[in-house]
Amino acid sequence: MALRLGLPLRDLEMVQFHPTGLLAGAATKMTGTVLEEGLRGAGGYLLNGQGKRFMFDYDEAGERATRDVVSRAIYDEMRSGNTSPNGGVYIAMAHLGPDNVRNRFSGMVKRCADSGFDLAAGQVEVVPTAHYFMGGVVVDPDTRTDMAGLYVAGEDAGGAHGSNRLGGNGVANSTVYGGVAGDVMGADAVKTNALQDPDETILSAEIERAIYPLSKPPANIFALRKKLMEVMWEDVGVIRTKASIERGIDRVSAIGDELMESGISGTNLAFNLTWHDWLNLRSLVDVSLVMAQAALSRENSRGAHYREDFPDSGAMEDSYFTVARQQNNALQVTREPVDFSIVRPGESVLENDEIG
C-alpha cells in the first residue's frame, strides 16, 4: 500500500501544518480552538504585536490571500518577533460591528470566549495550526486501493484538493467519497460472493506489534508526543529547508527509538487509554517521517508545502506526485508524473474560459 503526496491537481503534499483556520489561544506551546476561514473572508484583520495589519506586506489580497500564504506570513511575523505576548498575532473583527459579529459568527464568538477572548469586540491571539491532513492512501476514483478489500475515503485518501484545500471541501470529500465507498463495497461484495480466509501470519504479526509496549517499562508517553509536536513545528512546519528537514528526521527518529524502549502500565487492555496513546504515537512517528522525507525530496514549493531554499513552484507542465512506500522495512519516496488528461495548466473545462 502506498501513500501519495504532493500532487497539484489530484493529490497533495502531506504536510504537518496546513490550517483550515487559525488556532485561537496563540503560540506554538498553547492550545485553544480552531477558527474558521470565514472570519478572514468576512473582513477580519490580522494584526501583529505592534497592531499593524501586516498581510499586505506579503500579498496584495491581504487577509484574503490563500491559507498557505497567510500561514507563512504569520510564521514570518512570529520569527521576526512581531508578536502578541504569547508569541502569536491577533485577529480583530470589532471594526465590522460587535453585534454583527455576534450574529454572524455566534459559534466562533463562543469558542473564543471559552479560551478567554472577546472575538466580537476585542482581539484574539492566533497562530497557524495543523488541522487537515492532505494526501493519503493512493485510491482510484471508486475509493479502491491496491490492497483487495481495503477502501479509503475522506481525509485518509489522497486525491481531491490540489495545492490548497478550499474551505468546506473536507466535509464534502468525506460525504461524497464515503457514499461512493459504501456503494462500491456493496457492489464488490455481490460480485465476489465469498469471504476471504484471514492470513494468520499477518494477524500474528499485528497482535505482536500491538502488545509490544507491554514488554517495556512504563514511561511518559504524553511527554514524547509533545516532543514530537514541537519537532515537527520547528523543523518540518510552515517554512522548511533542507537543513531543518534533515534535522527533523534525525529528531523524529530519536523519538521513535525512545518510544520503542517505553512501555505502559497495567495488564488490562480493555480500557487502557495509555495503550491507545502508545499505538497512536507510533503511527504519528511513522507518518511524521513520511511527511519529512516527502518534503525533503520535493525541491520546489506548492501550496502548503513551502521550501524556503526552493521557493519557486516549478513548471506546472512538469508536475508530479510524491509517492511514499514502505518496502522491506525501509521508506521509499518516488515520483509519478501528473497525467493532464482532462485539463492542462492554464486551461479551463468551461468553454471560452482561460485561467489567467
C-alpha positions as CSV (number, residue, x, y, z in Angstrom):
1,M,0.0,0.0,0.0
2,A,1.3,3.4,-0.9
3,L,0.8,6.9,0.4
4,R,0.6,9.6,-2.3
5,L,1.9,13.0,-1.5
6,G,2.4,16.2,-3.5
7,L,0.0,16.5,-6.4
8,P,-1.1,19.8,-7.9
9,L,-4.4,18.5,-9.4
10,R,-5.4,15.2,-7.8
11,D,-3.4,14.8,-4.7
12,L,-1.5,16.9,-2.2
13,E,1.8,17.1,-0.4
14,M,1.4,15.6,3.0
15,V,2.2,18.5,5.3
16,Q,2.2,18.8,9.0
17,F,0.9,22.4,9.1
18,H,-2.0,23.3,6.8
19,P,-4.6,25.4,8.5
20,T,-8.3,25.4,7.6
21,G,-8.4,28.2,10.1
22,L,-6.3,29.7,12.9
23,L,-5.8,28.5,16.4
24,A,-7.2,30.8,19.0
25,G,-5.1,30.7,22.1
26,A,-1.9,31.7,20.4
27,A,1.6,30.5,20.3
28,T,3.1,27.1,19.4
29,K,3.0,25.8,23.0
30,M,-0.6,26.7,23.8
31,T,-3.8,25.0,22.9
32,G,-7.1,26.7,22.0
33,T,-9.8,26.3,19.4
34,V,-9.8,26.3,15.6
35,L,-11.3,29.4,14.0
36,E,-12.9,29.2,10.6
37,E,-11.6,30.8,7.5
38,G,-14.8,32.7,7.1
39,L,-13.5,35.2,9.7
40,R,-10.9,36.4,7.2
41,G,-13.3,36.2,4.3
42,A,-15.8,38.4,6.1
43,G,-13.2,41.1,6.5
44,G,-11.3,40.3,9.7
45,Y,-8.0,42.0,10.2
46,L,-4.7,40.2,11.1
47,L,-2.5,42.4,13.3
48,N,1.0,41.8,14.6
49,G,2.2,42.6,18.1
50,Q,2.6,46.3,17.1
51,G,-1.0,46.5,15.9
52,K,-0.1,46.7,12.2
53,R,-2.1,45.0,9.5
54,F,0.8,43.1,8.1
55,M,-0.8,40.9,5.4
56,F,-0.5,43.5,2.7
57,D,3.3,43.3,3.1
58,Y,3.1,39.7,1.8
59,D,0.2,39.6,-0.7
60,E,-2.0,42.2,-2.5
61,A,-5.1,40.3,-1.3
62,G,-4.2,41.0,2.3
63,E,-6.1,38.8,4.8
64,R,-8.0,37.2,1.9
65,A,-4.9,35.6,0.5
66,T,-4.8,31.8,0.3
67,R,-4.4,30.0,3.6
68,D,-0.8,28.9,2.8
69,V,0.3,32.5,2.2
70,V,-1.4,33.6,5.4
71,S,0.2,30.8,7.4
72,R,3.7,31.8,6.1
73,A,3.1,35.4,6.7
74,I,2.1,34.8,10.3
75,Y,5.0,32.5,10.8
76,D,7.4,35.1,9.4
77,E,6.0,37.7,11.8
78,M,6.4,35.3,14.6
79,R,10.1,34.5,13.9
80,S,10.7,38.2,13.4
81,G,9.5,38.9,16.9
82,N,6.4,41.0,15.9
83,T,4.1,39.0,18.1
84,S,1.5,39.2,20.8
85,P,2.5,38.4,24.4
86,N,2.1,34.7,23.9
87,G,4.1,34.6,20.6
88,G,1.3,34.7,18.0
89,V,-0.6,37.5,16.2
90,Y,-4.1,38.9,16.6
91,I,-7.3,38.6,14.6
92,A,-9.7,41.5,15.0
93,M,-13.4,41.7,14.0
94,A,-14.7,44.6,16.1
95,H,-14.5,47.1,13.1
96,L,-17.3,45.1,11.5
97,G,-19.5,45.9,14.4
98,P,-19.6,43.7,17.6
99,D,-23.3,42.9,17.3
100,N,-22.9,41.9,13.6
101,V,-20.0,39.6,14.5
102,R,-22.0,38.0,17.4
103,N,-24.9,37.4,15.0
104,R,-22.9,36.1,12.0
105,F,-20.3,34.1,14.0
106,S,-22.0,33.1,17.2
107,G,-20.2,29.8,17.3
108,M,-16.8,31.3,16.8
109,V,-17.6,34.0,19.4
110,K,-18.4,31.3,22.0
111,R,-15.3,29.3,21.1
112,C,-13.1,32.3,21.7
113,A,-14.9,33.2,24.9
114,D,-14.1,29.6,26.1
115,S,-10.5,30.4,25.5
116,G,-10.7,33.8,27.3
117,F,-11.0,36.1,24.3
118,D,-13.7,38.5,23.0
119,L,-13.9,38.0,19.3
120,A,-16.8,40.4,18.7
121,A,-15.3,43.5,20.4
122,G,-11.7,42.7,21.2
123,Q,-8.7,40.9,19.7
124,V,-7.9,37.2,19.7
125,E,-4.4,35.8,19.7
126,V,-3.9,33.3,16.9
127,V,-1.3,31.1,15.2
128,P,-1.4,28.7,12.2
129,T,-2.3,25.2,13.3
130,A,-2.2,21.7,11.8
131,H,-5.8,20.8,11.1
132,Y,-6.3,18.9,7.9
133,F,-4.2,16.1,6.5
134,M,-3.8,16.4,2.8
135,G,-2.6,13.5,0.8
136,G,-3.2,10.0,1.9
137,V,-3.5,6.4,0.7
138,V,-3.5,6.1,-3.1
139,V,-7.0,5.3,-4.3
140,D,-8.8,5.1,-7.6
141,P,-11.9,7.2,-8.4
142,D,-14.0,4.4,-6.8
143,T,-12.0,4.5,-3.5
144,R,-10.3,1.1,-4.1
145,T,-6.7,0.7,-3.1
146,D,-4.2,-1.8,-4.4
147,M,-5.0,-4.0,-1.3
148,A,-8.0,-6.2,-2.0
149,G,-10.9,-5.4,0.3
150,L,-9.5,-2.0,1.5
151,Y,-11.4,1.1,0.5
152,V,-10.4,4.6,1.6
153,A,-12.4,7.8,1.6
154,G,-12.2,11.3,3.1
155,E,-9.1,12.7,4.8
156,D,-7.3,9.4,4.7
157,A,-7.3,9.3,0.9
158,G,-5.1,11.3,-1.5
159,G,-6.8,12.7,-4.5
160,A,-9.3,15.6,-4.1
161,H,-7.8,19.0,-3.2
162,G,-4.9,20.5,-5.2
163,S,-2.2,22.6,-3.6
164,N,-4.7,24.2,-1.2
165,R,-7.9,22.7,0.2
166,L,-10.9,25.0,-0.2
167,G,-12.9,25.7,2.9
168,G,-15.8,23.2,3.3
169,N,-14.3,20.7,0.9
170,G,-13.1,18.4,3.7
171,V,-16.7,17.6,4.7
172,A,-17.7,17.2,1.0
173,N,-14.8,14.9,0.5
174,S,-15.9,12.6,3.3
175,T,-19.6,12.6,2.4
176,V,-19.2,12.3,-1.3
177,Y,-16.5,9.6,-1.4
178,G,-17.8,8.0,1.8
179,G,-21.0,7.4,-0.2
180,V,-19.1,6.1,-3.2
181,A,-17.1,3.8,-1.0
182,G,-20.2,2.3,0.5
183,D,-21.8,1.7,-2.9
184,V,-18.6,0.2,-4.4
185,M,-18.0,-2.1,-1.4
186,G,-21.6,-3.4,-1.6
187,A,-21.3,-4.0,-5.4
188,D,-17.9,-5.7,-5.0
189,A,-19.2,-7.9,-2.2
190,V,-22.0,-9.1,-4.5
191,K,-19.5,-9.8,-7.3
192,T,-17.1,-11.9,-5.3
193,N,-19.9,-13.5,-3.2
194,A,-17.3,-15.0,-0.9
195,L,-15.4,-14.2,2.3
196,Q,-11.6,-14.5,2.2
197,D,-9.8,-16.5,4.9
198,P,-7.7,-14.3,7.2
199,D,-3.9,-14.5,6.8
200,E,-2.9,-16.0,10.2
201,T,0.7,-14.8,9.7
202,I,-0.4,-11.2,9.3
203,L,-2.7,-11.5,12.3
204,S,0.0,-12.9,14.5
205,A,2.4,-10.1,13.5
206,E,-0.2,-7.4,14.2
207,I,-1.0,-8.9,17.6
208,E,2.7,-8.9,18.4
209,R,3.1,-5.3,17.3
210,A,0.0,-4.2,19.4
211,I,1.2,-5.9,22.7
212,Y,4.8,-4.8,22.3
213,P,4.6,-1.9,24.8
214,L,3.6,-4.4,27.5
215,S,7.1,-5.8,27.4
216,K,8.8,-2.4,28.2
217,P,8.9,-0.4,31.5
218,P,6.2,2.3,31.8
219,A,7.2,5.8,30.6
220,N,5.7,9.2,30.0
221,I,4.1,8.7,26.6
222,F,2.5,12.2,26.7
223,A,5.9,13.8,27.0
224,L,7.1,12.0,23.9
225,R,4.0,13.1,22.0
226,K,4.6,16.7,23.0
227,K,8.2,16.5,21.9
228,L,7.1,15.2,18.5
229,M,4.7,18.1,18.0
230,E,7.5,20.6,18.8
231,V,10.0,18.9,16.5
232,M,7.5,18.9,13.6
233,W,6.6,22.6,14.2
234,E,10.2,23.7,14.5
235,D,11.8,21.6,11.7
236,V,9.1,20.4,9.2
237,G,6.5,23.1,9.7
238,V,5.1,26.1,7.9
239,I,8.5,27.0,6.3
240,R,11.1,24.3,5.7
241,T,14.7,24.0,4.4
242,K,16.9,21.0,3.6
243,A,18.8,21.5,6.8
244,S,15.7,21.8,9.0
245,I,14.0,18.8,7.5
246,E,17.1,16.6,7.9
247,R,17.4,17.8,11.5
248,G,13.7,17.0,12.0
249,I,14.2,13.5,10.5
250,D,17.0,12.8,13.0
251,R,15.0,14.1,15.9
252,V,11.8,12.2,15.0
253,S,13.8,9.0,14.5
254,A,15.3,9.5,18.0
255,I,11.7,9.9,19.4
256,G,10.7,6.7,17.7
257,D,13.7,4.9,19.2
258,E,12.8,6.2,22.6
259,L,9.2,5.1,22.2
260,M,10.3,1.6,21.4
261,E,12.0,1.5,24.8
262,S,9.0,2.9,26.5
263,G,6.0,0.9,27.7
264,I,2.7,1.2,29.5
265,S,1.5,0.0,32.9
266,G,-1.3,-2.4,33.6
267,T,-2.3,-5.7,32.0
268,N,-6.0,-5.0,31.5
269,L,-6.1,-3.6,27.9
270,A,-9.9,-3.2,27.7
271,F,-10.0,0.4,29.0
272,N,-6.3,1.2,28.9
273,L,-6.2,4.6,27.2
274,T,-2.4,4.8,27.6
275,W,-2.1,1.8,25.4
276,H,-4.1,3.6,22.8
277,D,-1.9,6.6,23.2
278,W,1.2,4.5,22.7
279,L,-0.1,2.9,19.5
280,N,-1.3,6.3,18.2
281,L,2.1,7.8,18.9
282,R,3.9,5.0,17.0
283,S,1.7,5.8,14.0
284,L,2.4,9.6,14.4
285,V,6.1,9.0,14.4
286,D,5.8,6.9,11.2
287,V,3.6,9.4,9.4
288,S,5.9,12.3,10.5
289,L,8.9,10.6,8.9
290,V,6.9,10.1,5.7
291,M,6.0,13.8,5.6
292,A,9.5,14.8,6.3
293,Q,11.1,12.5,3.7
294,A,8.5,13.6,1.1
295,A,9.2,17.3,1.9
296,L,12.9,16.7,1.6
297,S,12.5,15.0,-1.8
298,R,10.4,17.8,-3.3
299,E,12.7,20.7,-4.2
300,N,10.0,23.2,-5.1
301,S,7.1,24.9,-3.3
302,R,3.5,24.1,-4.0
303,G,0.7,25.5,-1.8
304,A,1.1,24.4,1.8
305,H,4.4,22.7,1.1
306,Y,7.0,25.6,1.2
307,R,10.7,25.2,0.9
308,E,12.5,28.4,1.8
309,D,15.6,27.1,-0.1
310,F,13.4,26.2,-3.1
311,P,10.6,28.9,-3.2
312,D,9.7,28.5,-6.9
313,S,6.8,26.3,-7.8
314,G,8.4,25.0,-10.9
315,A,6.7,24.4,-14.3
316,M,3.1,23.2,-13.9
317,E,3.6,21.0,-17.0
318,D,6.3,19.1,-15.1
319,S,4.1,18.4,-12.1
320,Y,4.4,15.1,-10.3
321,F,3.1,13.1,-7.4
322,T,5.3,12.2,-4.4
323,V,4.6,8.6,-3.5
324,A,5.9,7.0,-0.3
325,R,6.0,3.2,0.1
326,Q,7.2,1.0,2.9
327,Q,9.2,-1.8,1.4
328,N,11.4,-4.3,3.3
329,N,11.1,-2.1,6.4
330,A,12.5,0.9,4.5
331,L,10.7,4.0,3.4
332,Q,11.0,4.7,-0.3
333,V,10.0,8.0,-1.8
334,T,9.4,8.2,-5.6
335,R,7.8,10.4,-8.2
336,E,5.0,9.8,-10.7
337,P,4.1,12.4,-13.4
338,V,0.7,14.0,-13.4
339,D,-1.4,12.9,-16.4
340,F,-3.2,16.1,-17.6
341,S,-5.8,14.1,-19.4
342,I,-8.8,16.3,-18.5
343,V,-7.5,19.8,-18.4
344,R,-4.0,21.3,-18.7
345,P,-2.4,24.1,-16.7
346,G,-3.8,27.5,-17.8
347,E,-6.9,25.9,-19.4
348,S,-10.4,25.5,-18.1
349,V,-13.1,22.8,-18.5
350,L,-15.5,25.7,-19.4
351,E,-15.8,26.8,-23.0
352,N,-14.1,30.1,-23.8
353,D,-12.7,30.4,-20.3
354,E,-9.0,30.7,-19.6
355,I,-7.2,30.8,-16.3
356,G,-5.0,34.0,-16.2
